[in-house]
């Protein structure tokens, strides 16, 4: 699957999550657009800065346009249709999956060590959501939710394994992407969480 397809899809769905999360806080249109852009572009921006490569949405403004259009369209629909409060968890899980795999692929193609590449995938997948939640005055899902970064890292490692086994093509990308999404959704459905730290 081409990287630009993964990237544009990830940007769009993460912009949707930003709007849905901001809508619960009754933020105005400008704030909604800012949060949508941060959610959509934040993880990839940090990844590119860490990898010393040109920031993806600065080089190709199609990503910026996709985020804006997806955010504005979601804003318009959400004002007309009553949406379930937890609806944003589904596009959030999809965005996590798409961005994790994209970030890992980019790092691998830059010949990063497999461990670094997997962490770049996790950063790409989770960082935009962290900033989105902070701006919405919420504890980030990655720190308190069900199998968030764990799902991302599992998918990143699976992608690295498929490449190590010389598996290429759409299946080698689709399988880890689906794995991240299903692990995240399973965690939400069965409320599976990592142990929490508690001071005695």
C-alpha positions as CSV (number, residue, x, y, z in Angstrom):
1,X,0.0,0.0,0.0
2,X,1.6,3.4,-1.0
3,X,2.8,5.5,1.8
4,X,0.8,8.6,0.6
5,X,-2.4,6.6,0.8
6,X,-1.7,5.5,4.3
7,X,-0.7,9.0,5.3
8,X,-3.7,10.8,3.8
9,X,-6.1,8.2,5.4
10,X,-4.3,8.6,8.7
11,X,-4.4,12.4,8.6
12,X,-8.1,12.4,7.7
13,X,-9.3,10.0,10.5
14,X,-7.1,11.6,13.1
15,X,-8.6,15.0,12.2
16,X,-12.0,13.5,12.7
17,X,-11.0,12.4,16.2
18,X,-9.8,15.8,17.0
19,X,-13.1,17.4,16.1
20,X,-15.1,14.8,18.0
21,X,-13.0,15.2,21.1
22,X,-13.2,19.0,20.9
23,X,-16.9,18.9,20.4
24,X,-17.4,17.4,23.8
25,X,-15.8,20.5,25.3
26,X,-17.9,23.0,23.2
27,X,-14.8,24.6,21.7
28,X,-15.3,27.2,18.9
29,X,-14.6,26.6,15.3
30,X,-11.0,28.0,15.4
31,X,-10.2,25.8,18.4
32,X,-11.7,22.8,16.7
33,X,-9.5,23.4,13.6
34,X,-6.4,23.8,15.7
35,X,-7.1,20.6,17.6
36,X,-7.9,18.7,14.4
37,X,-4.6,19.8,12.8
38,X,-2.6,18.9,15.9
39,X,-4.2,15.5,16.1
40,X,-3.7,14.8,12.4
41,X,-0.2,16.2,12.0
42,X,1.5,16.1,15.4
43,X,2.8,12.6,15.4
44,X,4.3,12.7,11.9
45,X,5.8,16.1,12.6
46,X,7.7,14.8,15.7
47,X,8.8,11.7,13.8
48,X,10.2,13.7,11.0
49,X,12.0,16.1,13.3
50,X,13.6,13.2,15.2
51,X,14.6,11.5,12.0
52,X,16.0,14.7,10.5
53,X,13.8,14.5,7.4
54,X,11.6,17.3,5.9
55,X,8.3,17.6,7.7
56,X,5.8,15.7,5.6
57,X,3.0,18.3,5.5
58,X,5.4,21.1,4.7
59,X,6.7,19.2,1.7
60,X,3.3,18.0,0.5
61,X,0.5,20.3,1.4
62,X,-2.1,17.7,0.4
63,X,-1.8,16.3,3.9
64,X,-2.7,19.7,5.4
65,X,-5.6,20.1,3.0
66,X,-6.9,16.6,3.9
67,X,-6.8,17.4,7.6
68,X,-8.6,20.7,7.1
69,X,-11.3,19.2,4.9
70,X,-11.9,16.2,7.2
71,X,-12.0,18.4,10.2
72,X,-14.4,20.9,8.7
73,X,-16.7,18.2,7.3
74,X,-16.8,16.4,10.7
75,X,-17.6,19.8,12.4
76,X,-20.5,20.4,10.0
77,X,-21.9,16.8,10.4
78,X,-21.6,16.8,14.2
79,X,-23.6,20.0,14.4
80,X,-26.5,18.4,12.5
81,X,-26.4,14.8,13.8
82,X,-26.3,13.6,17.4
83,X,-23.3,11.3,17.6
84,X,-22.5,8.8,20.4
85,X,-20.0,10.2,22.9
86,X,-17.5,7.4,22.5
87,X,-17.7,7.3,18.7
88,X,-14.3,9.0,18.4
89,X,-12.6,5.8,19.7
90,X,-13.2,4.0,16.4
91,X,-11.5,6.5,14.1
92,X,-8.9,7.0,16.8
93,X,-8.0,3.3,16.7
94,X,-7.9,3.4,12.9
95,X,-5.7,6.5,12.9
96,X,-3.4,4.8,15.5
97,X,-3.1,1.8,13.2
98,X,-2.4,3.7,10.0
99,X,0.1,6.1,11.5
100,X,2.0,3.5,13.5
101,X,2.6,1.4,10.4
102,X,3.5,4.5,8.3
103,X,5.9,5.8,10.8
104,X,7.6,2.4,11.2
105,X,7.9,2.0,7.4
106,X,9.5,5.5,7.0
107,X,12.0,4.8,9.7
108,X,13.0,1.4,8.2
109,X,13.4,3.0,4.8
110,X,15.9,5.4,6.4
111,X,17.8,2.4,7.7
112,X,17.0,3.0,11.3
113,X,17.6,0.2,13.8
114,X,14.6,-2.0,14.2
115,X,14.0,-0.8,17.8
116,X,14.3,2.8,16.8
117,X,11.9,2.2,13.9
118,X,9.3,0.6,16.1
119,X,9.4,3.5,18.5
120,X,9.1,5.9,15.6
121,X,6.0,4.1,14.7
122,X,4.6,4.4,18.2
123,X,5.5,8.1,18.3
124,X,3.8,8.7,14.9
125,X,0.7,6.9,16.2
126,X,0.2,8.3,19.6
127,X,1.8,11.8,19.8
128,X,-1.0,13.7,18.0
129,X,-3.6,12.1,20.3
130,X,-1.5,13.1,23.3
131,X,-1.5,16.8,22.3
132,X,-5.2,16.6,21.3
133,X,-6.2,15.3,24.7
134,X,-4.0,17.8,26.6
135,X,-5.5,20.7,24.6
136,X,-9.0,19.3,25.5
137,X,-8.0,19.1,29.2
138,X,-8.2,15.3,29.3
139,X,-5.7,12.7,30.6
140,X,-4.2,11.3,27.3
141,X,-5.7,8.0,26.3
142,X,-2.2,6.6,25.8
143,X,-1.5,7.0,29.6
144,X,-4.8,5.8,30.9
145,X,-6.8,4.0,28.2
146,X,-7.0,0.4,27.1
147,X,-4.0,-1.0,25.2
148,X,-3.1,2.1,23.3
149,X,0.7,2.3,22.9
150,X,0.9,-1.4,23.5
151,X,-1.3,-2.0,20.4
152,X,0.9,0.4,18.4
153,X,4.2,-1.2,19.4
154,X,2.8,-4.7,18.7
155,X,1.9,-3.7,15.2
156,X,5.2,-2.0,14.6
157,X,7.1,-5.1,15.7
158,X,4.9,-7.3,13.5
159,X,5.7,-5.1,10.5
160,X,9.4,-5.4,11.2
161,X,9.0,-9.2,11.5
162,X,7.2,-9.4,8.2
163,X,9.9,-7.4,6.5
164,X,12.6,-9.5,8.1
165,X,10.9,-12.6,6.6
166,X,11.0,-10.9,3.2
167,X,7.2,-10.4,3.1
168,X,6.4,-7.4,0.9
169,X,3.4,-6.0,-0.7
170,X,-0.1,-5.1,0.6
171,X,-0.4,-8.1,2.8
172,X,2.8,-7.4,4.7
173,X,1.4,-3.9,5.5
174,X,-2.3,-4.8,5.9
175,X,-1.7,-7.5,8.5
176,X,0.1,-5.2,11.1
177,X,-2.3,-2.4,10.4
178,X,-5.3,-4.7,11.1
179,X,-3.5,-6.1,14.2
180,X,-3.1,-2.6,15.8
181,X,-6.7,-1.8,15.2
182,X,-8.0,-5.1,16.5
183,X,-5.8,-5.1,19.6
184,X,-6.9,-1.5,20.4
185,X,-10.6,-2.4,19.9
186,X,-10.3,-5.6,21.9
187,X,-8.8,-3.6,24.7
188,X,-11.7,-1.2,24.6
189,X,-14.3,-3.9,24.4
190,X,-13.0,-6.0,27.2
191,X,-11.5,-3.1,29.2
192,X,-8.0,-4.5,29.1
193,X,-5.4,-2.1,30.7
194,X,-1.8,-2.3,31.7
195,X,-1.2,-2.3,35.5
196,X,-1.4,1.2,37.0
197,X,1.3,2.6,39.2
198,X,0.1,3.4,42.7
199,X,2.2,4.7,45.6
200,X,1.7,2.9,48.8
